[in-house]
Amino acid sequence: MADSAPDGKGIDNLMSARKSLMLSLEKSRALTTALDRAGPRFSEINQRLPSLESAVRPIRADKEALLSVGGHINRAVGPAAAVLKVFDAVHGLEKMLLSDPRNDLPGYLSVLKRLEEALKFLGENCGLAIQWLEDILEYLGDNDMADSRYLSGLKKSLQGFGDFPSNEQLTHLDGGLLNAALDILEIEFRRLLMENSVPLPMSSSSSPNEQPCIAPPPLPVSVIQKLQAILGRLIANKRLERCISIYVEVRSSNVRASLHALNLDYLEISISEFNDVQSIEGYIAQWGNHLEFAVKHLFEAEYKLCNDVFERFGLDVWMGCFARIAAQAGILAFLQFGKTVTESKKDPIKLLKLLDIFTSLNRLRLDFNRLFGGAACAEIQNLTRELIKRVIDGASEIFWELLLQVELQRQQPPPVDGCVPKLVSFVTDYCNRLLGDNYRPVLVQVLVIHRSWKHEKFQERLLVSEILKIISAIELNLDTWRKAYDDNILEDFFMMNNHWHLFKHLKGSKLGELLGDSWLREHEQSKDFHMTLFLKESWGRLPNHLSREGLIIFSGGRATARDLVKKRLKNFNEAFDSMFSKQSTWVIPEKDLREKTCQHIVQTVVPVYRSFMQSYGPLVEKDQSSSKYAKYTVQNMESMLASLFQPKPARYGSFKGRQSSGKFDSGLPVVRRTASAAM
């Protein structure tokens, strides 16, 4: 029993030794495995050593030298790192700046301003950062602290960067982000304008002043504020001219669209397209209304809007913008039409139309001075001044020539139908219009201005005196034409017509008041005098052919009486037919005078004829040739006489021209004298 204990203890020792051997064996195996793995890694390190040696080779300085230059390198790299950081920030703005700004315009403008500030920073600091880097490279090279070829490559790279960031080139940074953003803002600027620029709903069938809506609605304040905000950024980036071009294009197009409904094609008419002012008289009346509407409503609204949108950017900016809108929208076309009228052939009607044009321009004088008074509107001012001068010169020239025009007509033959010459009716009506409330003050103003240009004074009595001279010339023309007739009866007929015309048409008129009641009564009495002579020497002679002398029928004298009745009826019929045939072409234009004259003729002829036929008609009515003698019934004769002197279809009267060699002080070309037939 005692011997068994050592045996058990020996076994335990053996087991411990065995376990220890096993652990040592496993460690040997692990070490072997680790050594097997380390072999390739050492081979890899061995392969990389040459490249590491090559990378470290440019730095030739020892540790102490590198420590001394470290501070310089850090100071040079710091600004460059800041520049790179800002550039990264610029790149981060791209998504916002390439989006549609309409949903958040303030946010878009804020981001754009950050971009501008970043680009400004880059512009101010890129050069400095590059200069510092160049300085440290130069230091390394001067102190032989790095390989020269390596330093040369770095210098070339820095030179490339140094040539890039100018202010102009910075806009192209990051693919031209700033330009792209500004282009987007221009598009938004145009969109805002177009969506809020609506033409007036005009109707061409009524006058502009009768339209229910006579002014375009103003842009909302919020839209104006957005436009101003966009303008601020675009102008800051030197895009003012492009902004103005967009604004002018949109707003002038809107004004043209408003005017289009008024049918303004007549503004493009040229001198070659019409013969005289009368042919475009209606257009001239429209012109005045259309011009007033355009100036007082459309251009007035554009003037205010330009001020609202561009005011903060300076007077020259918004006035220049308005001037371009006015020119492109059509104000120049209005002025050109007026000039075309002044260049047309001279004619008395043209004087009235020139006065109409002057009235329209004078009525708008204050508006023109206010809207178009700036230096930017110089072209409009020059055309307006030229037009006013042409109007005043042309109107004055025609007025002072009127007397000569009337005198030149005197050499023409009188009308063959004894009617009132168109010259007489035209001039009397014309002078009345000149003396009327519509034209007299305007004509006086025009003549005063024209004389003032020559440093002469004009008094209104000169206008009155000239009108009276013209009427006196008309009277002298009538007397001259009267004497030109070979037929005394037609002469009296002619004078009867004209005296009545002067009395009737001037009584109660401005011209009649000027001439006086005694002058009017004289013409009325002269009419009665010439009517009496006309009736006496023409139709008053017919009853003599129906004398009853020798027609008392005796027993056995019936045949003799019949022959005498036939003879007298034959002579009467021949005289009647001749008189009626001749006077059937004569004309009395005034209905009252025509009816009265015909009534006198009927009273002179018909009662005698009726009585004669009642007494002696039976002597010839049963004769086979009775129709030769009892040619007219009383009713037929009355109808024939009542139909006399009917007017022909009227033609508008005026004077037309022939050439003279005179010239006016205004420097216009050869004067056109007018001398058409008095008919």
Residue pairs with C-beta under 8 A, 6 or more apart in sequence:
57 147
58 146
58 147
58 150
58 151
59 66
59 145
59 146
60 144
60 145
60 146
60 147
61 69
61 143
61 145
61 146
65 143
65 145
66 145
69 136
69 139
69 140
69 143
69 145
72 136
72 139
73 136
75 132
76 129
76 132
76 133
76 135
76 136
77 133
79 125
79 128
79 129
79 132
80 129
80 130
80 132
80 133
82 125
82 129
83 122
83 125
83 126
83 129
86 118
86 121
86 122
86 125
87 122
87 173
87 174
89 118
90 115
90 118
90 119
90 122
90 173
90 174
90 177
91 174
93 111
93 114
93 115
93 118
93 177
94 174
94 175
94 177
96 107
96 108
96 111
97 108
97 111
97 112
97 115
97 177
97 180
97 181
97 184
98 177
98 180
98 181
98 184
99 108
100 184
101 108
101 109
101 184
101 185
101 188
102 188
102 191
105 188
105 226
105 229
105 230
106 229
108 185
109 229
109 230
109 233
112 181
112 185
112 233
113 233
115 177
115 178
115 181
116 178
116 233
116 236
116 237
119 170
119 171
119 173
119 178
122 165
122 170
122 173
123 165
123 166
123 167
123 170
126 161
126 164
126 165
127 162
127 165
130 158
130 161
130 162
133 154
133 158
134 155
134 158
134 162
137 151
137 154
137 155
137 158
139 145
140 146
140 151
141 148
141 151
165 173
170 178
171 178
171 179
171 237
172 179
178 237
182 233
182 234
182 237
182 239
185 230
185 233
185 234
186 234
186 239
186 242
186 243
186 246
188 230
189 227
189 230
189 231
189 234
189 243
189 246
189 247
190 246
190 250
192 223
192 226
192 227
192 230
193 227
193 246
193 247
193 250
193 251
194 250
196 219
196 220
196 223
197 250
197 251
197 253
197 254
198 216
198 217
198 254
199 216
199 254
199 257
199 258
199 260
200 211
200 213
200 216
200 258
200 261
200 298
201 213
202 208
202 211
202 258
202 259
202 261
202 262
203 211
203 261
204 261
204 262
204 263
207 289
208 214
208 262
208 289
208 290
208 292
208 293
208 297
209 289
209 292
209 293
214 293
214 297
215 297
215 300
215 301
216 254
216 258
216 297
216 298
216 301
218 301
218 304
218 305
218 308
219 227
219 305
219 308
219 309
224 308
224 309
227 309
228 309
228 312
231 243
231 309
231 310
231 313
234 240
234 242
234 243
235 243
235 313
240 313
240 317
244 317
244 320
244 321
244 324
247 309
247 321
247 325
248 321
248 324
248 325
248 328
251 302
251 305
251 325
251 329
252 324
252 325
252 328
252 329
255 294
255 298
255 299
255 302
255 325
255 329
255 330
256 328
256 329
256 330
258 298
259 290
259 294
259 298
259 329
259 330
262 290
262 293
264 290
264 330
264 333
266 280
266 283
266 286
266 287
266 337
267 287
267 330
267 333
267 334
267 336
267 337
268 333
269 280
269 283
269 337
269 340
270 340
271 340
271 343
271 344
274 280
274 344
275 345
276 344
276 345
276 347
276 349
276 350
277 284
277 341
277 344
277 345
277 347
277 349
277 350
277 353
278 347
278 349
278 652
278 654
280 341
281 349
281 353
283 337
284 341
284 353
284 356
284 357
285 356
287 334
287 337
287 338
287 357
287 360
288 356
288 357
288 359
288 360
290 334
291 334
291 360
291 364
292 360
292 363
292 364
294 330
294 331
294 334
295 331
295 364
295 367
295 368
295 371
296 364
296 367
298 329
299 326
299 329
299 331
299 371
300 367
300 371
302 322
302 325
302 326
302 329
303 322
303 371
306 318
306 319
306 321
306 322
306 325
307 318
309 318
310 317
310 318
310 321
311 318
315 374
316 375
316 376
319 374
319 375
319 376
319 377
320 376
322 371
322 376
322 377
323 372
323 374
323 376
323 377
323 379
323 380
324 376
326 371
326 372
326 377
326 380
327 379
327 380
331 372
331 380
332 379
332 380
332 383
335 380
335 383
335 384
335 387
336 383
338 357
338 361
338 387
338 390
338 391
339 383
339 386
339 387
339 390
341 350
341 353
341 354
341 357
342 354
342 357
342 387
342 390
342 391
342 394
343 390
344 350
345 657
345 672
346 394
346 397
346 398
346 401
346 657
346 671
346 672
346 674
347 398
347 654
347 655
347 656
347 657
347 674
348 398
348 402
348 405
348 426
348 430
348 654
348 655
349 654
350 394
350 398
351 394
351 395
351 398
351 399
352 433
352 439
354 391
354 394
354 395
354 398
355 395
355 439
355 442
355 443
355 446
357 387
357 391
358 388
358 391
358 392
358 395
358 442
358 445
358 446
359 442
361 368
361 384
361 387
361 388
361 391
362 442
362 445
368 384
371 377
372 380
372 381
372 384
373 381
391 446
392 446
392 449
392 450
392 453
393 450
393 664
393 666
393 668
394 668
395 443
395 446
395 450
396 446
396 447
396 450
397 664
397 666
397 668
397 671
399 434
399 443
399 447
399 466
400 466
401 671
401 673
402 427
402 466
402 470
403 466
403 469
403 470
403 473
404 673
405 655
405 673
405 674
405 675
406 423
406 427
406 470
406 473
406 474
406 477
407 473
407 477
408 673
408 674
408 675
409 421
409 423
409 477
409 655
409 675
409 676
409 678
410 473
410 476
410 477
410 480
410 481
411 675
412 675
412 676
412 677
412 678
412 679
413 481
413 484
413 677
413 678
413 679
414 421
414 481
414 482
414 484
414 485
414 494
414 678
414 679
415 421
415 494
415 678
415 679
416 585
416 679
417 585
417 586
417 587
417 648
418 490
418 493
418 494
418 497
418 586
418 587
419 494
419 497
419 586
419 587
419 588
419 589
419 647
419 679
420 497
420 498
420 501
420 589
421 477
421 481
421 498
421 678
421 679
422 651
422 653
422 654
422 678
422 679
423 474
423 477
423 653
423 655
423 678
424 474
424 477
424 478
424 498
424 501
424 502
425 501
425 505
425 589
425 653
426 653
426 654
426 655
427 470
427 471
427 474
428 471
428 474
428 501
428 502
428 505
428 506
428 511
429 505
431 467
431 470
431 471
431 511
432 505
432 506
432 509
432 510
432 511
433 439
434 440
434 443
434 467
435 467
435 510
435 511
435 514
436 510
440 463
440 510
443 463
444 458
444 460
444 463
447 458
447 462
447 463
448 458
450 458
451 457
451 458
452 458
454 665
464 514
467 511
467 514
468 514
468 515
471 511
471 515
477 678
478 495
478 498
481 494
481 678
482 491
482 494
482 495
483 491
485 491
485 494
488 537
489 534
489 537
489 538
490 586
492 530
492 531
492 533
492 534
492 537
493 530
493 534
493 583
493 586
495 526
495 527
495 530
496 527
496 530
496 531
496 534
496 593
496 597
497 587
497 588
497 589
497 590
497 593
499 523
499 524
499 526
499 527
499 530
500 523
500 524
500 527
500 590
500 593
501 589
501 590
502 520
502 523
503 520
503 523
503 524
503 527
504 590
504 592
504 593
506 512
506 515
506 520
507 520
512 520
527 593
531 597
531 600
534 597
535 597
535 600
535 601
535 604
538 579
538 583
539 579
539 600
539 601
539 604
539 605
540 604
541 575
542 572
542 575
542 576
542 579
542 604
542 605
542 608
543 604
543 605
543 608
545 568
545 571
545 572
545 575
546 568
546 569
546 572
546 608
546 609
546 612
547 568
548 612
548 615
550 564
551 561
551 564
551 565
551 615
551 616
553 561
558 619
561 616
561 619
562 619
562 620
562 623
565 616
565 619
565 620
565 629
566 620
566 623
566 628
566 629
568 612
569 620
569 629
569 630
569 631
570 628
570 629
572 609
573 629
573 631
573 632
576 605
576 632
576 637
580 640
580 641
580 644
583 644
583 645
584 644
586 644
586 645
587 645
587 646
587 647
587 648
588 594
588 597
588 645
588 647
589 647
594 644
594 645
594 646
597 644
597 645
598 641
598 642
598 644
598 645
601 641
601 644
602 638
602 641
602 642
605 637
605 641
606 634
606 637
606 638
606 641
609 632
609 634
609 637
610 634
613 630
613 634
617 630
620 626
620 629
620 630
621 630
623 629
632 640
655 674
655 675
655 676
656 674
656 675
656 676
657 672
657 673
657 674
657 675
658 672
658 673
658 674
658 675
659 670
659 672
659 673
660 670
660 671
660 672
660 673
661 670
662 670
662 671
662 673
663 669
663 670
663 671
664 671
